[in-house]
Amino acid sequence: MIRILRQIFRTGIVTEPLPPEIEAGILQVGERLEETIRKRFRRSLTIRQVDAGSCNGCELEIHAINNSFYNCERFGVHFTASPRFADMLLVTGPVSRNMEVALKRTYDATPFPKLVVAVGDCGCNGGIFGESYATLGGVDSVIPVDVLVPGCPPPPLALLSGILTAVDGYPGKK
């Protein structure tokens, strides 16, 4: 254990910071997102991410917005494991026939009013998988979608912008 710690201290930090133009874009979108979340929700935005049958490319980008570089939590965006505590569903992938019921149950378990963001080309329209014997196509073929974030996979800045667009259109608690 001591040997591993010495190696870590010898190596130091080897990751590179984000390029300045990307960091500026993230800060700009993030500040608007934080302001809108505080105005509309009066607290943080809680997201439940649902994989409806994707290749996991979009999940990697979603994990990236939560890492130390992008750090979406500094803007008030948090992820939860339970749809009962979620304000938003972030759904990736074409909806496979096996995930249809689970996605509907997750949507029904999310309290009203709820936001749904379809992530990636597959979530938007089925992508390369389309509609087939195994998939139903995009997320909107199963549950109502508020915002589409295209891309294969969409970069973290596009994901944060899509979340901002959804929160901007949020009607408020009724």
C-alpha positions in Angstrom: 0.0 0.0 0.0 2.8 2.4 0.9 4.5 1.6 -2.4 1.3 2.5 -4.3 1.0 5.8 -2.4 4.6 6.7 -3.2 4.0 6.0 -6.9 1.0 8.3 -6.8 2.9 11.1 -5.2 5.8 10.7 -7.6 3.6 10.7 -10.7 1.5 13.7 -9.6 -1.4 15.0 -11.6 -1.3 13.9 -15.2 -4.7 14.9 -16.6 -5.0 17.9 -18.8 -7.4 20.8 -18.2 -10.2 21.5 -20.6 -9.3 23.8 -23.6 -10.1 27.4 -22.7 -12.9 27.7 -25.3 -14.7 24.6 -24.1 -14.3 25.7 -20.4 -15.8 29.1 -21.3 -18.8 27.5 -23.0 -19.4 25.1 -20.1 -19.2 28.1 -17.6 -21.6 30.2 -19.7 -24.2 27.4 -20.1 -23.7 26.3 -16.5 -24.2 29.7 -15.0 -27.5 30.1 -17.0 -28.5 26.6 -15.9 -27.8 27.3 -12.3 -29.8 30.6 -12.4 -32.7 28.9 -14.1 -32.7 25.9 -11.7 -32.8 28.2 -8.7 -35.6 30.3 -10.2 -37.8 27.4 -11.3 -37.1 24.8 -8.7 -35.8 26.8 -5.8 -33.3 24.1 -5.2 -31.3 21.6 -7.3 -32.4 19.7 -10.3 -32.5 15.9 -9.7 -32.1 13.7 -12.8 -32.7 10.0 -13.3 -30.8 8.6 -16.2 -32.4 5.7 -18.0 -30.7 3.4 -20.5 -33.5 2.1 -22.8 -31.2 0.0 -25.0 -28.2 2.1 -26.1 -24.6 1.2 -27.0 -23.4 3.2 -23.9 -21.7 6.0 -25.9 -24.2 8.5 -24.6 -23.8 7.2 -21.0 -20.1 7.9 -21.2 -20.8 11.5 -22.1 -23.4 11.7 -19.3 -20.8 10.4 -16.8 -18.4 13.0 -18.2 -20.7 15.9 -17.3 -20.5 14.6 -13.7 -16.7 14.2 -13.6 -14.3 16.7 -12.1 -13.7 18.6 -15.4 -17.3 19.4 -16.2 -18.7 19.0 -12.6 -22.4 19.5 -13.2 -23.1 19.5 -9.5 -21.6 22.9 -9.1 -24.5 24.2 -11.2 -27.1 22.4 -9.1 -27.6 19.3 -11.2 -27.7 16.0 -9.3 -28.3 12.4 -10.3 -30.5 10.0 -8.4 -31.1 6.2 -8.5 -34.8 6.5 -7.9 -37.4 8.0 -10.3 -39.5 8.9 -7.2 -37.0 11.7 -6.4 -36.4 12.9 -9.9 -37.4 16.1 -11.6 -36.1 14.9 -15.0 -35.6 11.7 -16.9 -32.5 11.6 -19.2 -33.2 8.7 -21.6 -30.6 7.2 -23.9 -30.9 4.7 -26.7 -33.6 3.4 -28.9 -36.3 1.8 -26.8 -35.9 -1.9 -27.0 -39.0 -4.0 -26.7 -37.7 -5.4 -23.5 -37.3 -1.9 -21.9 -40.7 -0.6 -23.0 -42.6 -1.5 -19.8 -39.7 -0.5 -17.5 -39.5 2.9 -19.2 -43.2 3.5 -18.8 -43.0 2.4 -15.1 -40.1 4.8 -14.6 -42.0 7.6 -16.2 -45.1 6.9 -14.2 -43.1 6.8 -10.9 -41.6 10.2 -11.6 -43.6 12.9 -9.8 -45.5 15.5 -11.8 -44.5 17.8 -13.4 -41.8 15.9 -15.0 -39.3 16.6 -17.7 -38.0 14.1 -20.3 -34.9 14.6 -22.4 -34.1 12.1 -25.1 -30.3 11.9 -25.6 -28.4 10.9 -28.7 -29.6 10.1 -32.2 -31.0 6.8 -31.0 -33.0 8.5 -28.3 -34.3 11.1 -30.7 -35.4 8.9 -33.6 -34.0 5.4 -33.2 -30.6 6.3 -34.8 -28.9 3.5 -36.7 -31.2 0.9 -35.1 -34.5 2.6 -36.2 -37.6 0.6 -35.7 -37.2 -3.1 -36.0 -38.2 -6.4 -34.5 -36.1 -5.5 -31.4 -36.6 -1.8 -31.1 -39.5 0.6 -31.0 -37.5 3.6 -32.3 -37.0 6.9 -30.4 -38.1 7.6 -26.8 -41.1 9.6 -28.0 -42.7 6.4 -29.3 -43.2 5.3 -25.7 -43.3 8.4 -23.5 -43.7 12.1 -24.1 -40.4 13.9 -24.7 -39.8 17.6 -23.9 -36.3 18.1 -25.5 -34.2 16.2 -28.0 -30.4 16.3 -27.8 -29.1 14.9 -31.1 -25.6 13.6 -31.6 -23.8 10.3 -31.7 -22.9 10.8 -28.8 -23.7 14.4 -28.0 -20.8 16.2 -26.3 -21.1 17.3 -22.7 -21.8 20.9 -23.6 -24.7 19.8 -25.8 -26.1 17.7 -22.9 -25.9 20.7 -20.5 -27.5 22.9 -23.2 -30.3 20.4 -23.6 -30.9 20.2 -19.9 -31.0 24.0 -19.8 -33.6 24.1 -22.7 -35.8 21.6 -20.8 -35.5 23.6 -17.5 -36.3 26.9 -19.4 -39.5 25.4 -20.6 -40.5 24.0 -17.2 -44.0 25.1 -16.3 -43.4 25.3 -12.5 -45.1 23.3 -9.8 -48.9 23.2 -10.0 
